[in-house]
């Protein structure tokens, strides 16, 4: 079962590896990232960042669809980690059973010249990022900002309904 999709441009790091895995009780982290899947060193580094109790799988987007469509996956407790709203949307569009998308750290490191709007100190969104998140919300999936579990939740549905 997919516990949550986490959007975090750093992929696996302390907040994800230690705090979120414990909070969600996951036994698998699936990183969905084309670059990481094709880079042996990056893939190995991500796997080393996770606790020993959690198995990490790093996959390209095209490969995650088949894995997550396998009925046996329901026996696992999975945290999916992506580095962009676009990749979260890809997973949501191709895989059944996603109930929650959480955005943590995103957009502070500009990779394009497209202007970004500041949501808060940890999230900066381009127009395309907002469209991707709205698409997820429109599918009825709980979509929120929450850096760590003991922090308050910003429901992005309410945020986007304000017209911001």
C-alpha atoms as one frame of an Amber mdcrd trajectory, in Angstrom:
protein
   0.000   0.000   0.000   1.232   3.483  -0.788   1.259   5.511   2.431   2.228
   8.783   0.809   4.057  10.473  -2.036   6.619  12.985  -0.777   7.781  15.789
  -3.080  11.240  16.811  -1.942  13.975  18.007  -4.265  16.588  16.429  -1.993
  14.862  13.017  -2.305  16.144  10.975   0.676  17.707  12.881   3.577  17.207
  13.068   7.345  13.585  14.252   7.329  12.538  11.544   4.898  14.853   8.735
   6.012  14.353   9.054   9.740  11.297  11.123  10.592   8.789  10.283   7.860
   9.663   6.581   7.619   9.168   6.160  11.356   5.986   8.251  11.413   4.435
   6.314   8.512   5.833   2.942   9.561   7.060   2.217   6.044   9.244  -0.714
   5.070   9.948   0.520   1.531  10.961   3.815  -0.015  10.568   4.003  -3.754
  12.422   6.893  -5.333  10.890   7.752  -8.694  13.511   9.780 -10.519  14.938
   9.238 -13.984  18.274  10.868 -13.177  18.844   8.887  -9.968  17.807   5.644
 -11.676  20.439   6.122 -14.364  23.229   7.246 -12.008  24.758   4.361 -10.033
  26.531   6.653  -7.566  23.440   8.768  -6.843  21.286   5.647  -6.535  23.755
   4.072  -4.086  23.947   7.273  -2.051  20.155   7.426  -1.731  20.053   3.805
  -0.589  22.722   4.467   2.042  20.742   7.426   3.424  17.848   5.220   4.544
  17.719   3.279   7.821  18.565  -0.438   7.712  14.920  -1.298   8.434  13.742
   0.228   5.151  14.538  -1.117   1.698  15.080   1.568  -0.966  14.289   1.056
  -4.621  15.309   3.698  -7.169  13.369   3.569 -10.420  12.836   5.543 -13.590
   9.274   6.716 -14.147   8.662   4.165 -16.888   9.616   1.308 -14.550   7.576
   2.348 -11.523   4.224   1.815 -13.250   4.767  -1.922 -13.633   6.078  -2.347
 -10.084   3.283  -0.413  -8.414   0.614  -2.144 -10.497   1.655  -5.541  -9.123
  -0.936  -6.786  -6.594   1.826  -8.040  -4.278   2.811  -4.421  -3.597  -0.270
  -4.108  -1.347   1.540  -6.217   1.265   4.170  -3.494   1.698   3.967  -0.085
   3.351   5.500   2.312   0.837   6.686   5.906   0.814   7.206   7.184  -2.718
   9.692  10.040  -3.015   9.894  12.317  -6.066  11.700  15.582  -6.634   8.954
  17.561  -8.379   5.195  18.060  -8.572   5.432  16.872 -12.199   6.786  13.485
 -11.094   4.147  13.241  -8.351   1.500  13.910 -10.997   3.021  11.222 -13.211
   2.726   8.645 -10.434  -0.830   9.710  -9.567  -1.835   9.556 -13.238  -0.454
   6.031 -13.711  -0.876   4.247 -10.379  -4.046   3.486  -8.424  -4.336   3.876
  -4.677  -2.496   7.126  -3.955  -4.331   8.858  -1.125  -1.890  11.564  -0.053
   0.752  13.812  -1.608   2.995  15.730   0.771   5.257  18.517  -0.397   8.286
  19.329   1.722  11.296  21.104   0.296  10.836  22.209  -3.278  11.847  24.994
  -5.619  14.508  26.783  -3.615  17.194  25.626  -6.007  16.108  27.112  -9.306
  16.734  24.766 -12.204  14.921  26.893 -14.764  14.458  30.549 -15.514  10.713
  30.296 -15.027   9.597  32.597 -12.198   8.470  30.921  -8.998   5.981  32.049
  -6.405   6.926  31.666  -2.744   4.459  29.482  -0.857   6.627  29.588   2.283
  10.322  29.426   3.192  10.594  25.852   1.891   8.390  25.817  -1.211   8.580
  27.904  -4.369   6.247  27.000  -7.225   6.276  27.797 -10.923   3.017  28.031
 -12.845   3.591  24.484 -14.118   4.207  23.237 -10.566   0.901  24.804  -9.496
  -0.900  23.170 -12.428   0.573  19.775 -11.536  -0.528  20.134  -7.909  -4.000
  21.349  -8.933  -4.333  18.293 -11.171  -3.536  16.029  -8.220  -6.006  17.901
  -5.997  -8.692  17.673  -8.689  -8.372  13.869  -8.552  -9.505  14.036  -4.917
  -6.093  13.262  -3.460  -5.172  14.950  -0.179  -2.357  17.339  -1.116  -0.533
  19.244   1.592   2.598  20.989   2.720   4.114  19.617   5.898   7.839  19.611
   6.448   7.788  17.103   9.325   4.912  15.222  11.006   4.806  17.348  14.167
   4.456  20.563  12.151   1.080  22.021  11.214  -0.385  21.044   7.847  -1.138
  23.475   5.020  -3.922  21.959   2.929  -3.046  22.990  -0.619  -6.657  22.556
  -1.759  -7.649  25.416   0.531  -4.611  27.401  -0.586  -5.386  27.041  -4.293
  -9.091  27.708  -3.755  -8.133  31.120  -2.382  -6.881  31.929  -5.872  -3.267
  32.313  -4.827
